[in-house]
Amino acid sequence: MGGILSVDEKELLVVTVNDEIFPPNLNATWYCGKEHVRVFRHFIDAEWNQSASIE
């Protein structure tokens, strides 16, 4: 579980949640730099392209 928030293609926030323990453990990592965004952008685009619309 978690997510990636891309901000202006220069920064991003990666959040992971471990809910196998109680209380759930939340970790967030902030990246600043185009090289990091390029790597994660690939994952964001791949996930978006495989997603289905909710109706």
mmCIF file of the N, C-alpha and C atoms, coordinates in Angstrom:
data_MODEL
# 
_entry.id   MODEL 
# 
loop_
_atom_site.group_PDB 
_atom_site.id 
_atom_site.type_symbol 
_atom_site.label_atom_id 
_atom_site.label_alt_id 
_atom_site.label_comp_id 
_atom_site.label_asym_id 
_atom_site.label_entity_id 
_atom_site.label_seq_id 
_atom_site.pdbx_PDB_ins_code 
_atom_site.Cartn_x 
_atom_site.Cartn_y 
_atom_site.Cartn_z 
_atom_site.occupancy 
_atom_site.B_iso_or_equiv 
_atom_site.pdbx_formal_charge 
_atom_site.auth_seq_id 
_atom_site.auth_comp_id 
_atom_site.auth_asym_id 
_atom_site.auth_atom_id 
_atom_site.pdbx_PDB_model_num 
ATOM 1   N N  . MET A 1 1  ? 0.846   -1.177 0.000   1.00 0.00 ? 1  MET A N  1 
ATOM 2   C CA . MET A 1 1  ? 0.000   0.000  0.000   1.00 0.00 ? 1  MET A CA 1 
ATOM 3   C C  . MET A 1 1  ? 0.886   1.233  0.000   1.00 0.00 ? 1  MET A C  1 
ATOM 4   N N  . GLY A 1 2  ? 0.375   2.270  -0.587  1.00 0.00 ? 2  GLY A N  1 
ATOM 5   C CA . GLY A 1 2  ? 1.105   3.524  -0.614  1.00 0.00 ? 2  GLY A CA 1 
ATOM 6   C C  . GLY A 1 2  ? 0.785   4.291  -1.866  1.00 0.00 ? 2  GLY A C  1 
ATOM 7   N N  . GLY A 1 3  ? 1.632   5.221  -2.191  1.00 0.00 ? 3  GLY A N  1 
ATOM 8   C CA . GLY A 1 3  ? 1.395   6.017  -3.376  1.00 0.00 ? 3  GLY A CA 1 
ATOM 9   C C  . GLY A 1 3  ? 2.566   6.919  -3.685  1.00 0.00 ? 3  GLY A C  1 
ATOM 10  N N  . ILE A 1 4  ? 2.486   7.546  -4.845  1.00 0.00 ? 4  ILE A N  1 
ATOM 11  C CA . ILE A 1 4  ? 3.513   8.478  -5.292  1.00 0.00 ? 4  ILE A CA 1 
ATOM 12  C C  . ILE A 1 4  ? 2.816   9.768  -5.689  1.00 0.00 ? 4  ILE A C  1 
ATOM 13  N N  . LEU A 1 5  ? 3.287   10.864 -5.156  1.00 0.00 ? 5  LEU A N  1 
ATOM 14  C CA . LEU A 1 5  ? 2.769   12.180 -5.512  1.00 0.00 ? 5  LEU A CA 1 
ATOM 15  C C  . LEU A 1 5  ? 3.874   12.933 -6.221  1.00 0.00 ? 5  LEU A C  1 
ATOM 16  N N  . SER A 1 6  ? 3.648   13.268 -7.480  1.00 0.00 ? 6  SER A N  1 
ATOM 17  C CA . SER A 1 6  ? 4.631   14.008 -8.264  1.00 0.00 ? 6  SER A CA 1 
ATOM 18  C C  . SER A 1 6  ? 4.250   15.485 -8.248  1.00 0.00 ? 6  SER A C  1 
ATOM 19  N N  . VAL A 1 7  ? 5.220   16.323 -7.883  1.00 0.00 ? 7  VAL A N  1 
ATOM 20  C CA . VAL A 1 7  ? 4.970   17.762 -7.795  1.00 0.00 ? 7  VAL A CA 1 
ATOM 21  C C  . VAL A 1 7  ? 5.821   18.462 -8.842  1.00 0.00 ? 7  VAL A C  1 
ATOM 22  N N  . ASP A 1 8  ? 5.204   19.127 -9.763  1.00 0.00 ? 8  ASP A N  1 
ATOM 23  C CA . ASP A 1 8  ? 5.821   19.931 -10.823 1.00 0.00 ? 8  ASP A CA 1 
ATOM 24  C C  . ASP A 1 8  ? 7.003   19.268 -11.529 1.00 0.00 ? 8  ASP A C  1 
ATOM 25  N N  . GLU A 1 9  ? 7.019   17.946 -11.594 1.00 0.00 ? 9  GLU A N  1 
ATOM 26  C CA . GLU A 1 9  ? 8.038   17.157 -12.278 1.00 0.00 ? 9  GLU A CA 1 
ATOM 27  C C  . GLU A 1 9  ? 9.463   17.461 -11.808 1.00 0.00 ? 9  GLU A C  1 
ATOM 28  N N  . LYS A 1 10 ? 9.599   18.050 -10.622 1.00 0.00 ? 10 LYS A N  1 
ATOM 29  C CA . LYS A 1 10 ? 10.914  18.303 -10.030 1.00 0.00 ? 10 LYS A CA 1 
ATOM 30  C C  . LYS A 1 10 ? 11.026  17.675 -8.647  1.00 0.00 ? 10 LYS A C  1 
ATOM 31  N N  . GLU A 1 11 ? 9.894   17.389 -8.036  1.00 0.00 ? 11 GLU A N  1 
ATOM 32  C CA . GLU A 1 11 ? 9.869   16.827 -6.702  1.00 0.00 ? 11 GLU A CA 1 
ATOM 33  C C  . GLU A 1 11 ? 8.813   15.738 -6.643  1.00 0.00 ? 11 GLU A C  1 
ATOM 34  N N  . LEU A 1 12 ? 9.009   14.782 -5.743  1.00 0.00 ? 12 LEU A N  1 
ATOM 35  C CA . LEU A 1 12 ? 7.960   13.799 -5.524  1.00 0.00 ? 12 LEU A CA 1 
ATOM 36  C C  . LEU A 1 12 ? 8.028   13.257 -4.116  1.00 0.00 ? 12 LEU A C  1 
ATOM 37  N N  . LEU A 1 13 ? 6.896   12.734 -3.689  1.00 0.00 ? 13 LEU A N  1 
ATOM 38  C CA . LEU A 1 13 ? 6.750   12.155 -2.366  1.00 0.00 ? 13 LEU A CA 1 
ATOM 39  C C  . LEU A 1 13 ? 6.297   10.715 -2.551  1.00 0.00 ? 13 LEU A C  1 
ATOM 40  N N  . VAL A 1 14 ? 7.040   9.785  -1.960  1.00 0.00 ? 14 VAL A N  1 
ATOM 41  C CA . VAL A 1 14 ? 6.703   8.367  -2.029  1.00 0.00 ? 14 VAL A CA 1 
ATOM 42  C C  . VAL A 1 14 ? 6.263   7.939  -0.633  1.00 0.00 ? 14 VAL A C  1 
ATOM 43  N N  . VAL A 1 15 ? 5.060   7.370  -0.549  1.00 0.00 ? 15 VAL A N  1 
ATOM 44  C CA . VAL A 1 15 ? 4.494   6.956  0.739   1.00 0.00 ? 15 VAL A CA 1 
ATOM 45  C C  . VAL A 1 15 ? 4.276   5.454  0.715   1.00 0.00 ? 15 VAL A C  1 
ATOM 46  N N  . THR A 1 16 ? 4.718   4.781  1.762   1.00 0.00 ? 16 THR A N  1 
ATOM 47  C CA . THR A 1 16 ? 4.454   3.357  1.912   1.00 0.00 ? 16 THR A CA 1 
ATOM 48  C C  . THR A 1 16 ? 3.791   3.114  3.267   1.00 0.00 ? 16 THR A C  1 
ATOM 49  N N  . VAL A 1 17 ? 2.903   2.131  3.296   1.00 0.00 ? 17 VAL A N  1 
ATOM 50  C CA . VAL A 1 17 ? 2.188   1.792  4.518   1.00 0.00 ? 17 VAL A CA 1 
ATOM 51  C C  . VAL A 1 17 ? 2.338   0.300  4.760   1.00 0.00 ? 17 VAL A C  1 
ATOM 52  N N  . ASN A 1 18 ? 2.779   -0.055 5.942   1.00 0.00 ? 18 ASN A N  1 
ATOM 53  C CA . ASN A 1 18 ? 2.855   -1.454 6.349   1.00 0.00 ? 18 ASN A CA 1 
ATOM 54  C C  . ASN A 1 18 ? 1.698   -1.691 7.313   1.00 0.00 ? 18 ASN A C  1 
ATOM 55  N N  . ASP A 1 19 ? 0.641   -2.318 6.818   1.00 0.00 ? 19 ASP A N  1 
ATOM 56  C CA . ASP A 1 19 ? -0.526  -2.553 7.669   1.00 0.00 ? 19 ASP A CA 1 
ATOM 57  C C  . ASP A 1 19 ? -0.556  -3.979 8.221   1.00 0.00 ? 19 ASP A C  1 
ATOM 58  N N  . GLU A 1 20 ? 0.570   -4.683 8.104   1.00 0.00 ? 20 GLU A N  1 
ATOM 59  C CA . GLU A 1 20 ? 0.652   -6.033 8.665   1.00 0.00 ? 20 GLU A CA 1 
ATOM 60  C C  . GLU A 1 20 ? 0.959   -5.991 10.156  1.00 0.00 ? 20 GLU A C  1 
ATOM 61  N N  . ILE A 1 21 ? 1.265   -4.815 10.660  1.00 0.00 ? 21 ILE A N  1 
ATOM 62  C CA . ILE A 1 21 ? 1.517   -4.650 12.086  1.00 0.00 ? 21 ILE A CA 1 
ATOM 63  C C  . ILE A 1 21 ? 0.499   -3.654 12.640  1.00 0.00 ? 21 ILE A C  1 
ATOM 64  N N  . PHE A 1 22 ? 0.361   -3.626 13.947  1.00 0.00 ? 22 PHE A N  1 
ATOM 65  C CA . PHE A 1 22 ? -0.547  -2.662 14.563  1.00 0.00 ? 22 PHE A CA 1 
ATOM 66  C C  . PHE A 1 22 ? 0.221   -1.870 15.598  1.00 0.00 ? 22 PHE A C  1 
ATOM 67  N N  . PRO A 1 23 ? 0.128   -0.580 15.596  1.00 0.00 ? 23 PRO A N  1 
ATOM 68  C CA . PRO A 1 23 ? -0.568  0.237  14.599  1.00 0.00 ? 23 PRO A CA 1 
ATOM 69  C C  . PRO A 1 23 ? 0.186   0.228  13.266  1.00 0.00 ? 23 PRO A C  1 
ATOM 70  N N  . PRO A 1 24 ? -0.516  0.519  12.171  1.00 0.00 ? 24 PRO A N  1 
ATOM 71  C CA . PRO A 1 24 ? 0.137   0.528  10.858  1.00 0.00 ? 24 PRO A CA 1 
ATOM 72  C C  . PRO A 1 24 ? 1.321   1.495  10.838  1.00 0.00 ? 24 PRO A C  1 
ATOM 73  N N  . ASN A 1 25 ? 2.338   1.141  10.091  1.00 0.00 ? 25 ASN A N  1 
ATOM 74  C CA . ASN A 1 25 ? 3.545   1.945  9.990   1.00 0.00 ? 25 ASN A CA 1 
ATOM 75  C C  . ASN A 1 25 ? 3.528   2.716  8.669   1.00 0.00 ? 25 ASN A C  1 
ATOM 76  N N  . LEU A 1 26 ? 3.648   4.026  8.739   1.00 0.00 ? 26 LEU A N  1 
ATOM 77  C CA . LEU A 1 26 ? 3.639   4.892  7.565   1.00 0.00 ? 26 LEU A CA 1 
ATOM 78  C C  . LEU A 1 26 ? 5.030   5.485  7.381   1.00 0.00 ? 26 LEU A C  1 
ATOM 79  N N  . ASN A 1 27 ? 5.563   5.363  6.180   1.00 0.00 ? 27 ASN A N  1 
ATOM 80  C CA . ASN A 1 27 ? 6.845   5.977  5.835   1.00 0.00 ? 27 ASN A CA 1 
ATOM 81  C C  . ASN A 1 27 ? 6.661   6.855  4.610   1.00 0.00 ? 27 ASN A C  1 
ATOM 82  N N  . ALA A 1 28 ? 7.302   8.013  4.620   1.00 0.00 ? 28 ALA A N  1 
ATOM 83  C CA . ALA A 1 28 ? 7.250   8.906  3.467   1.00 0.00 ? 28 ALA A CA 1 
ATOM 84  C C  . ALA A 1 28 ? 8.671   9.376  3.161   1.00 0.00 ? 28 ALA A C  1 
ATOM 85  N N  . THR A 1 29 ? 9.005   9.399  1.872   1.00 0.00 ? 29 THR A N  1 
ATOM 86  C CA . THR A 1 29 ? 10.318  9.856  1.430   1.00 0.00 ? 29 THR A CA 1 
ATOM 87  C C  . THR A 1 29 ? 10.116  10.927 0.367   1.00 0.00 ? 29 THR A C  1 
ATOM 88  N N  . TRP A 1 30 ? 10.778  12.044 0.543   1.00 0.00 ? 30 TRP A N  1 
ATOM 89  C CA . TRP A 1 30 ? 10.683  13.149 -0.394  1.00 0.00 ? 30 TRP A CA 1 
ATOM 90  C C  . TRP A 1 30 ? 11.939  13.162 -1.257  1.00 0.00 ? 30 TRP A C  1 
ATOM 91  N N  . TYR A 1 31 ? 11.753  13.271 -2.566  1.00 0.00 ? 31 TYR A N  1 
ATOM 92  C CA . TYR A 1 31 ? 12.860  13.336 -3.511  1.00 0.00 ? 31 TYR A CA 1 
ATOM 93  C C  . TYR A 1 31 ? 12.810  14.672 -4.238  1.00 0.00 ? 31 TYR A C  1 
ATOM 94  N N  . CYS A 1 32 ? 13.962  15.265 -4.429  1.00 0.00 ? 32 CYS A N  1 
ATOM 95  C CA . CYS A 1 32 ? 14.060  16.524 -5.165  1.00 0.00 ? 32 CYS A CA 1 
ATOM 96  C C  . CYS A 1 32 ? 15.133  16.358 -6.233  1.00 0.00 ? 32 CYS A C  1 
ATOM 97  N N  . GLY A 1 33 ? 14.735  16.451 -7.469  1.00 0.00 ? 33 GLY A N  1 
ATOM 98  C CA . GLY A 1 33 ? 15.692  16.333 -8.563  1.00 0.00 ? 33 GLY A CA 1 
ATOM 99  C C  . GLY A 1 33 ? 15.083  15.614 -9.743  1.00 0.00 ? 33 GLY A C  1 
ATOM 100 N N  . LYS A 1 34 ? 15.355  16.092 -10.920 1.00 0.00 ? 34 LYS A N  1 
ATOM 101 C CA . LYS A 1 34 ? 14.767  15.531 -12.131 1.00 0.00 ? 34 LYS A CA 1 
ATOM 102 C C  . LYS A 1 34 ? 15.122  14.069 -12.336 1.00 0.00 ? 34 LYS A C  1 
ATOM 103 N N  . GLU A 1 35 ? 16.334  13.654 -11.931 1.00 0.00 ? 35 GLU A N  1 
ATOM 104 C CA . GLU A 1 35 ? 16.722  12.263 -12.139 1.00 0.00 ? 35 GLU A CA 1 
ATOM 105 C C  . GLU A 1 35 ? 15.855  11.305 -11.333 1.00 0.00 ? 35 GLU A C  1 
ATOM 106 N N  . HIS A 1 36 ? 15.479  11.683 -10.117 1.00 0.00 ? 36 HIS A N  1 
ATOM 107 C CA . HIS A 1 36 ? 14.586  10.853 -9.308  1.00 0.00 ? 36 HIS A CA 1 
ATOM 108 C C  . HIS A 1 36 ? 13.186  10.822 -9.916  1.00 0.00 ? 36 HIS A C  1 
ATOM 109 N N  . VAL A 1 37 ? 12.731  11.970 -10.353 1.00 0.00 ? 37 VAL A N  1 
ATOM 110 C CA . VAL A 1 37 ? 11.386  12.051 -10.930 1.00 0.00 ? 37 VAL A CA 1 
ATOM 111 C C  . VAL A 1 37 ? 11.303  11.191 -12.182 1.00 0.00 ? 37 VAL A C  1 
ATOM 112 N N  . ARG A 1 38 ? 12.336  11.177 -13.020 1.00 0.00 ? 38 ARG A N  1 
ATOM 113 C CA . ARG A 1 38 ? 12.315  10.366 -14.236 1.00 0.00 ? 38 ARG A CA 1 
ATOM 114 C C  . ARG A 1 38 ? 12.135  8.884  -13.925 1.00 0.00 ? 38 ARG A C  1 
ATOM 115 N N  . VAL A 1 39 ? 12.816  8.411  -12.901 1.00 0.00 ? 39 VAL A N  1 
ATOM 116 C CA . VAL A 1 39 ? 12.705  7.002  -12.532 1.00 0.00 ? 39 VAL A CA 1 
ATOM 117 C C  . VAL A 1 39 ? 11.277  6.682  -12.081 1.00 0.00 ? 39 VAL A C  1 
ATOM 118 N N  . PHE A 1 40 ? 10.755  7.469  -11.161 1.00 0.00 ? 40 PHE A N  1 
ATOM 119 C CA . PHE A 1 40 ? 9.422   7.203  -10.641 1.00 0.00 ? 40 PHE A CA 1 
ATOM 120 C C  . PHE A 1 40 ? 8.327   7.525  -11.649 1.00 0.00 ? 40 PHE A C  1 
ATOM 121 N N  . ARG A 1 41 ? 8.597   8.471  -12.540 1.00 0.00 ? 41 ARG A N  1 
ATOM 122 C CA . ARG A 1 41 ? 7.601   8.829  -13.562 1.00 0.00 ? 41 ARG A CA 1 
ATOM 123 C C  . ARG A 1 41 ? 7.263   7.612  -14.424 1.00 0.00 ? 41 ARG A C  1 
ATOM 124 N N  . HIS A 1 42 ? 8.261   6.784  -14.686 1.00 0.00 ? 42 HIS A N  1 
ATOM 125 C CA . HIS A 1 42 ? 8.027   5.554  -15.444 1.00 0.00 ? 42 HIS A CA 1 
ATOM 126 C C  . HIS A 1 42 ? 6.977   4.688  -14.736 1.00 0.00 ? 42 HIS A C  1 
ATOM 127 N N  . PHE A 1 43 ? 7.113   4.530  -13.424 1.00 0.00 ? 43 PHE A N  1 
ATOM 128 C CA . PHE A 1 43 ? 6.151   3.730  -12.666 1.00 0.00 ? 43 PHE A CA 1 
ATOM 129 C C  . PHE A 1 43 ? 4.770   4.375  -12.646 1.00 0.00 ? 43 PHE A C  1 
ATOM 130 N N  . ILE A 1 44 ? 4.738   5.687  -12.504 1.00 0.00 ? 44 ILE A N  1 
ATOM 131 C CA . ILE A 1 44 ? 3.458   6.409  -12.497 1.00 0.00 ? 44 ILE A CA 1 
ATOM 132 C C  . ILE A 1 44 ? 2.746   6.220  -13.834 1.00 0.00 ? 44 ILE A C  1 
ATOM 133 N N  . ASP A 1 45 ? 3.468   6.418  -14.937 1.00 0.00 ? 45 ASP A N  1 
ATOM 134 C CA . ASP A 1 45 ? 2.864   6.274  -16.267 1.00 0.00 ? 45 ASP A CA 1 
ATOM 135 C C  . ASP A 1 45 ? 2.424   4.843  -16.539 1.00 0.00 ? 45 ASP A C  1 
ATOM 136 N N  . ALA A 1 46 ? 3.224   3.865  -16.151 1.00 0.00 ? 46 ALA A N  1 
ATOM 137 C CA . ALA A 1 46 ? 2.859   2.458  -16.366 1.00 0.00 ? 46 ALA A CA 1 
ATOM 138 C C  . ALA A 1 46 ? 1.589   2.106  -15.590 1.00 0.00 ? 46 ALA A C  1 
ATOM 139 N N  . GLU A 1 47 ? 1.499   2.551  -14.362 1.00 0.00 ? 47 GLU A N  1 
ATOM 140 C CA . GLU A 1 47 ? 0.304   2.279  -13.542 1.00 0.00 ? 47 GLU A CA 1 
ATOM 141 C C  . GLU A 1 47 ? -0.920  2.960  -14.148 1.00 0.00 ? 47 GLU A C  1 
ATOM 142 N N  . TRP A 1 48 ? -0.756  4.198  -14.581 1.00 0.00 ? 48 TRP A N  1 
ATOM 143 C CA . TRP A 1 48 ? -1.875  4.944  -15.173 1.00 0.00 ? 48 TRP A CA 1 
ATOM 144 C C  . TRP A 1 48 ? -2.355  4.259  -16.456 1.00 0.00 ? 48 TRP A C  1 
ATOM 145 N N  . ASN A 1 49 ? -1.429  3.815  -17.288 1.00 0.00 ? 49 ASN A N  1 
ATOM 146 C CA . ASN A 1 49 ? -1.789  3.167  -18.549 1.00 0.00 ? 49 ASN A CA 1 
ATOM 147 C C  . ASN A 1 49 ? -2.493  1.824  -18.344 1.00 0.00 ? 49 ASN A C  1 
ATOM 148 N N  . GLN A 1 50 ? -2.228  1.160  -17.227 1.00 0.00 ? 50 GLN A N  1 
ATOM 149 C CA . GLN A 1 50 ? -2.876  -0.127 -16.935 1.00 0.00 ? 50 GLN A CA 1 
ATOM 150 C C  . GLN A 1 50 ? -4.188  0.025  -16.153 1.00 0.00 ? 50 GLN A C  1 
ATOM 151 N N  . SER A 1 51 ? -4.489  1.239  -15.724 1.00 0.00 ? 51 SER A N  1 
ATOM 152 C CA . SER A 1 51 ? -5.676  1.453  -14.888 1.00 0.00 ? 51 SER A CA 1 
ATOM 153 C C  . SER A 1 51 ? -6.947  1.465  -15.741 1.00 0.00 ? 51 SER A C  1 
ATOM 154 N N  . ALA A 1 52 ? -8.059  1.219  -15.069 1.00 0.00 ? 52 ALA A N  1 
ATOM 155 C CA . ALA A 1 52 ? -9.377  1.251  -15.713 1.00 0.00 ? 52 ALA A CA 1 
ATOM 156 C C  . ALA A 1 52 ? -10.199 2.366  -15.075 1.00 0.00 ? 52 ALA A C  1 
ATOM 157 N N  . SER A 1 53 ? -11.016 2.991  -15.858 1.00 0.00 ? 53 SER A N  1 
ATOM 158 C CA . SER A 1 53 ? -11.853 4.066  -15.323 1.00 0.00 ? 53 SER A CA 1 
ATOM 159 C C  . SER A 1 53 ? -12.926 3.499  -14.392 1.00 0.00 ? 53 SER A C  1 
ATOM 160 N N  . ILE A 1 54 ? -13.290 4.292  -13.406 1.00 0.00 ? 54 ILE A N  1 
ATOM 161 C CA . ILE A 1 54 ? -14.353 3.914  -12.468 1.00 0.00 ? 54 ILE A CA 1 
ATOM 162 C C  . ILE A 1 54 ? -15.632 4.574  -12.921 1.00 0.00 ? 54 ILE A C  1 
ATOM 163 N N  . GLU A 1 55 ? -16.641 3.748  -13.085 1.00 0.00 ? 55 GLU A N  1 
ATOM 164 C CA . GLU A 1 55 ? -17.928 4.300  -13.538 1.00 0.00 ? 55 GLU A CA 1 
ATOM 165 C C  . GLU A 1 55 ? -19.036 3.892  -12.614 1.00 0.00 ? 55 GLU A C  1 
# 
